[in-house]
Structure formats: structure tokens, C-alpha cells
């Protein structure tokens, strides 16, 4: 039996090359997420229940990346998360929320809270616009018994279909309003433009958007149970990419799931994984995927290698899979093992088009969950999706109940639960991460990720070399 050597990010360094880069701003981080979707930065937030729901996905899209909504939700809950992302940055909201004039103000307040919106369009029985209800209209009406028609604004400024963003901005400014309904000649509502959405165009020029100008978002599905129903509902909601999520992606379960989804939804963008070998990547590509997710056992909260003895060090896994990806022109996603911007740069130089990160983004304001206090410091929960309690959560969502005793006997966890320090806004993390990658490109003498991959030269280093790479011989403050 031949025993191969496997390397991970800490085993190598990129050899610096002559560079013509004067400033990091000269570098371009545009890359492929999948065959037909491009991103402005090569960063994906992981489909984990302590990392990515709508808030994280919105922040990622605004910075030019993408977030993958995890699948440990009911179908309706996951669909709702996708809709929140799409509504957060639409130039025109195609399906605004409505209410009838004879409904109570209390009903309106409840509906606004449920949908997390600051206003509702009021339409009559013929679906014609008769008014608008905003927070200002109901500011002191929470305990009242008034009807919507008693407090709504009836004199509504509207626009016709086809209005441009610049024209809408001018109308909003001139009339000192925040919402501009789009109404046709019959008085029927065709959409809604808000001042917030117009401002987002200027505030986030590098945002990743779909063809309608809405933020990009992905959604994960499993390989058992309701995955076809879930995929259909998510695609109808507007998700841009489906991620087939399974720990061992080089399996009949994963391959058959890919084939079924592609057959039913041939125009959908489909990512699958995780795999760690060239054979695994090739089998998924032949099954019809548009990108392959690479990484087995490399995540900070993953113990697959400890429990099963299986895995491939991440750098070697990316190098092997990237050769197959290049052969078929299918992008590779490096998932796991990224602790620093240097790790992300090495993954990209090895052939990955993007990197998926979890632990770096856990503990931020945008990650699900509330901070907890421990020894006077704030933390947030971060856990592997193959951990015991994540699995209990998944089963309770699927069945409505779960037997603790059965799971204790039958389930073998391949992930752990942990706490990560509270980190503030994810935007700051992304800026530091992309800034480090841009510097990494310049050290490789490259303006783009593709150029870096062509120029990259790795050098294996000893433990002494690794120690030399860290801060040493000083007392850190």
C-alpha cells in the first residue's frame, strides 16, 4: 500500500514573486462561484445554523460575496429567510405586502412585525391602491381599535412601471417620502421602491446581485426526505444556487440527489459536496453540479477525522480537486480550515475559486443567536452541523419531536459545540479578510485570482519555519 503525503495550509508558504502592484486597490477579486454565477469577492458564509441566516446573507451579498442559508429550518422558514434577503436590496420590490382598509390597526401592526417591514400598501377588494400605512401612521395606535382606513395616508405619491432608479430617487427626494408604489394605469400595484433600497445602490457598489438587482443568496438542502420539495420551494422563492449538503459528498446519496435535482430543475445552479479527492470531484461533476465543495474534516468544529479516521489535509484536497475542476471548467470551493486571510490566499492559489468560512464569521452581530456572558466576556455559540445538538435540532424540525434516549444510543457525532468570542460586525471581518487576500495577490505578482493561480509556487516548511512565521521573542499586548 502506497502512503501519500498530505499537506494543509500551515505546512506551506507561497513564494513571493516580483510584483508591479503599487497598491492593493489595483487587485481584482472577482471570481466564479459556479459555472454561471460570479462574485466580486471570493468569500462564502457557511451553511451552518450558527453562521448563516438572512442577516448574514444580506451582509455577505452587500460586500460582494454570498451566504448559504442553512437547511436546519422548516421549508417555510428557510423560504422566508431567502425572501428577506431578496427584499433587502431590490431596486423594485415586485411583491410588496398588502393590507385591506377594513382590517384593524392591531392586525396591521402584527403583520408588519411578522414580515419585518416598516409599511404596508393598502388595496381595495379590486386590488387597487387606496393608501399606504407606515410606522408614522400607527405610532400611537398599538392599543387602539381603529381600522386601517382611519389612520392610513390616502394621498399617495406613485410612479409608473418602467421608472429608472435615478428618476425614483428624484421623486423620493422631492416629495420627502420613503416609499414609492409603482402603479399602472388601472391603479393596480406593480411594485414598490423604497429610499433604503435606492441608498443601498450607492452604499454597496460592489454588491453581488442577480439579474433583477437583488442580492445573491444560496440555500442548502439535504439528500433525504423533503429535499426535492425543499429545492422547488427555494427556487420559486428566488434562491440563486442550491447547495446539496452532506458530510460525505462522494456517495451514492449525494450523486443521486444531484441527478434528481438537475433533472427536475435543469436551469438551476447546483453545488454539491463535501469531497476531498479528485475522484469525488469528478463523480459530482459528471452527475451535473455547477461547482464542487471540497473539505472533509478540516473545519474547526469538525471531528470527522477523529471519529472516522477519514479525511484529506485541506491543501492537498484542494490541489487534487482543482485539477479536475480545471479539466471540466467547474469551479472548486475550499470549505474548512481557513483561520486567517493567509489560509484563504493559499486555498485560492491552490486552485479554489472561492473559500467557504464559518468560524471566522461566527460570533458576529449577523450570525444567528444572542451573545452569552462567560467570565465577564461575551461569546456566541458555534457548532458543527454534525454535532449532537445540531442533529437533535434537525430531527425536531423534521418530525416535531425527538427522543433523547434514542439519539444517545444511535447517533455518533462528528462535530462539537463551542463558543467563539463576540466580534462585532461581520463587515469588519470581511474587510480584513479580503484586504489580506489582496495583499497575498500582490506578493504573488498578480492582479487577479486567476493570475495568482498561474504564478503560485508553494514551498513546504518545517515546524521551525512555521514557528518563525508566528510572532515570536516578544510579549504580545
N, C-alpha and C positions, 0 to 999 in steps of 0.2 A: 504493500500500500504506500503510495506516494503521499507525503505530508507537505502541503503547500504552506508558504508563509503568508500571513495576513497582516495588513497594516491599517492603523487608524490614524486620525488626524495628528495626534501627539507624537507619532513616530517619524513624521517628515516635516520638512520646511520647503517652501518654494524658493528657488534660487533667484535672487534679484537680477534683473536684466537692464540693459541700457534703456533709458526712458526719455521720451520727448515731452512727457506730460508736465505742464507747468503748474497747474492747479487741479485739484480733484474734480472741479466742476467741468473739466474737459471730458471726463469719462461718461459713458452712456451705459446704464444698467438695464436697458430694455432686453427682454428675453422671452422665450416661449414657455407658457405654462403647459400647453398641449398643442396638438397639430394646428388648431385654428384659433387659439386664444393667446394673446400676447399680454405681458405685464410690463410696467415701467420700472419695477424693482423685482429682484428675484426671490422675494420672501413670501411664504405662505404660512398662515397660522394654522396649527394642527387641529384636526377634527377630534378634539377631546372635550369632555363635559366641564372641565375646569379651565378651558382656554377659549374656545370659540363658540359664541352665540352672536346675536345680531350686533351688539355694541362693538365687539372685536372685529367682526367682518366689515362693518362700516369704516372703522378706523384704518384697517388694512387697505381697503379699496381707496380711501382718500389719499393714502401715501403712495399708491401705485402698485400695491400687491393684491393679495386676495385672502379671504378667510374661508375655511371649510366648516360649515355648521355641522356639529356632531350629530350622530344618529340616535343617541340615548334619550329621545323625546318621543312622544306620540307623533303620528303623521301630521295631525293638525297643528301641533305645537311647532314642529320643525318647519312646516309650510309658513306659519305665522312669522317665524324668525327670518325666513327668506323674504317675505313681503315687507317686513320692517326695513331690511337692507335696501330693497329696491325703491321703496318710498323715500328713503332718507336723502337721496340725491337726484331724483328725477327732475329733468327740466320741466316736463309736464307730467303730473300725476294723472294717469289715464283712468284710474278707478277711485276717485275720491269718495270719502264716506258721506252718506246722506242721512237725513232725518226728516220726518214729516212735521208740518206745522202744528198738528193737533196732539203731538206727543208731549209729555211733561218735561219740564226743565230737568227734573231729577233723572229721568231716563237719559236725557242728553248728556248730563254730567257723567253718568255711569258709562255710557257708550264711549265718550271721549277718553276716559281713564282706561277703559279696556283696550282701545286702539292706540293709546298713547299719542293723541293728536290734540292740537290746540283750537280746532274749529271744525264745524260741520256745515255742509251745504244743505239748505232746506228746499225740498222739492214737493210739489203737489201730487195729487193722485195720477196725473198725466206725465209725471217725471220732469216737469218744467221747473226751472229755478224761480223761487219766490222770495228767497232771502238767504242770509248767512248768519251762523251763530258762532261767536268767538268767545274766548275766555273773558274778554272785557264785558260782553253782554250778560254773562252769568256770574260775575264776580261776587255778588252778594245775594245770590238766589238759591244757594245749596239747600236751604231748609224750606223754601217756598213751594207753593203748589201751582205756580204759573205754568202756562203752556209755552212751547217754543215760539209760537206766533206772537206772544205778548212781549217778548224780550229781544227777538231777532232783529237784525238790521235788514230792512226791506229795500232800501235804496242801494243796490249792489252795483259796483263798477265791474264790468265784464269785458272780455275780449273775444274776438272771432277766431275760429280754428285757423291755424297757419301762422299765427303771430310768432315773430322771432324772439329770441332771448333778449336782445337789446331793446326791442320795442316793449316787451313786457317789463323790463327793468325801468324804462322811462315812465310807463303808465303807473307802476307801483310808486315811484318817487313822486310824480306829480300829484297823485291822489292821497299820498301819505297812508297807504294801506299795505297790509302784509299778505293778502290772499287775492288772487285774480282768477275767477272762474272763466273757463272757456265755454262759450255758449253759441250754438248755431242759430240760424235764422228762425227756427221754430221754438227757440227757448230751451232746447234740450242741452243738458250739460255734457260736454265732450272731454272735459279735463279740468285740471286746476294747477295754477302756477303760484308758488309762494316766494316771498322775498328771501327766505332762508335758502331755498334751492338756487336762486339766482346768485346769491352771495357765495355759495359753495363752488360755483364755476370759477370765480375769481380767487377764492381762498385755497383751492386744491387743484392747481393747473395740471399736476402730474397724476391725477386720479385715474384709476383703471375703470373703464366704463364699457357697457355693452352698446349695441348699435342705436339704442334709444337714448343714450346718455345717462343711463342708470348705473349705479355701482355694480361691479362684478361680484359674484358670490358663488361659492360651491357648496354642495351638500353631500353628506356621506350616507350610504346605505349598506346593509349587511348582505349576507349570502343565504339567509334562511328566512322563513316566514313571509313577512309582508314586503319583501324588497321590491317586487315589481309594482305593487300598488303604491308604495312609497316613492319610487322613482318617477312614476307617472304624475303623482300629485306635485312633486317638487319641480318637475319640468314645466308643468302647467302654471306653477307659481312664478316661474321665470328664472329658476336657478340656471347658471351658465355652464356648470360642469357637475357631473355625478362622480363621486369617488366610491368605488367598491372597497369597503373597509374590512380587512381580515388580517389577522396576525401572520398567517402562513399563506401568502398570496400565490405560491406555486403549488396549487392544489386543484383537484377537480371541482371542488365547490366554487372557487373563485373563477376558474376558467369557464365553467358552465354558466355562472351568473353573468359574466361579461357577454357571452354569446347571446343569452336570452334578452338582456337589456338592449344590446345593439340591434338585434333582430326586431324588437318591438319599437325601438326609437332610433332608427338608423342615423338621424341627423344630430343626435345628442353627442356632446363631448364627454368622453368616458376615461377616467383614470382608475387604475387598479393597483393593488399591492397589499401587503409588502412582500417583496422578494429580495434576495441577496446574491443571486447568481445570474450568469449570462443565460443559462437555460431557462430560468424562471422568467426573466425579462422577455425572452424570445417567445415563449409559450403564450404569455399575456398579449404580446403584440400580434401574434398570429390569430388570437381569439378576437381581436378587434379594438384594443384600447388605443387611446389617443395620447397617453402618457403613462409611464410606469413609476410607481413609488418604490424606492429602494431603501431597505434598512430593516434588519432583524436583530433585535436585542441591543440596539445602540442607544436607546432613549434613557434619560437619567432615572426614570421611574420604572423601567422595564427590567424584569429579571428572567426573561426567556432563556438566556444563555445559562443562567444559574440553575434553573429548574429543569430544562430540557437538554442542556449541553450542546445546543444547536445555535448557529449564527455565523456571521462572517464579519470581521472588523470592517468598519464603515468605509474607509478609504478604498480598500480592495474591492468591496462590494460595488461602490460607485464606478471605479475604473473598469471592472468587468462588464457591468450592465451598460455603461456608456458606449462601449464598443458596439454592442448590439443596437442600442438606440440610434447611433450614428448610421449603422448599416441600413436601418429601416426608416430613418428620418423621423423618429419618435422621441420626444423629449424625456429626460430622466429627472426625477425628483429625488433629492437626497433627504431622507426623513430620519432624523435622530442623530445624536452625537455632537450637535452644534452647541458649544458653550460660549464661544467668542466669535467675533467677526472674522478672526483668522481662520477658525474652523470652517465657517461659511465660504470664505475665499478658497480654501483648499478643496472643498467639495465642488465648487463651480469650476475650478481649474482642472479637476479630475474628470470633468465631462457632464456634470449635472447642469441642467438649465435653471433649476430653482432649488431652494432649500426650504424644507418644512421645519418650523421651530415650535416648540411647546414650552419647555421650561423657562426659556428666556422671556416669554410673554406672560407666563403665569405670575400672579401676584400684582398685576397691573389693575388700574381702575376698570379697564374694559373687559377683563376676564370675569366669568361668572362667579358669583359668591361674594360674601362680605368679609372684610378683614377680621381676624381674630387676634386677641392680645395674648402674648406669652412673654413672661419676664420683662414686661414693660415695653415690648416691641410689637409691631404689627406684622402679621403674616396672613397669607391666604392659602387655602387647601389646594394641593396639586396632586393628582393621582393618575396612575396608568389605567388605560381603558380595559386592561385585562386584570386589574386588581379586584380583590374580593368585593369591596363595597360598590365599585362601579358596576360589577356584574349583577349584584343584587338590585341596584337601581334599574338596570336594563330589564331584568326579568319582571320587576314590579310594574314597569311601564307596559311590558308586553302582555302580562297576564292579569294585572290588577292586584296580585298578591304574590307572596314568596314565602317559602318555608326555610327559615334559618337553619334548622337541623339538617334538612336535605342538602343544602348547599355546603354546609360544613363538611359533610361526608363525601359529596360528589365532586366538588369544584376544586381545582388546583389553580391557584392564582399565578399569573405570570407578570404581575405588576404590583407596585406598592403604593400606599398612600403616604403623602408627605406634606410638609409646609414649606413655602418659599417666602422670602421677605417681601413685604409690600413695597412696590416700586414706583407708584405714581402712574402717570400717563404712559400708555404704550407708544405714543408718538415719539417721545424722547428715546425710548429703546430702539425704535426703528431707525431714527436718525443716526444714532450711534452705530448701529449695525451696518447700515448702508454706507455711512462715512468710512468705516473700516474696510468694507469691500472695495470702495472706490480707491482708497489708498493701496489696497492689495493689487488692484489692476495696474496702478502706476508703477509699483515695484516690479511688475512683470512686463513693463513696457507696452501696456495695452490700453486702448481706448474703450474697448468693448469686452464683454464676457467671451465672445467668440474668439477674439484676438488673444485673450489670455489663455484660452484652451489650446490654441495653436503654439503659443510661446512657452507654455508652462514646462518647467523642469523641476522635478521633485528630488530632494536629497534626503536619504534616510539618516537619522541621527541617533546617537546613543542616549542613555539615561543622563549622562553628564551634559550632553547637548541640550536635552530637554530642561534640565535644571538651570543651565546657563541662559535659557530663553526666558526664564521667570525672573521677577525681581529677586535680587539676592544681595547679601552682605550689607543690608540696610534694615533699619527698623521702620516698617510701614506705618504711616499715620492714619 
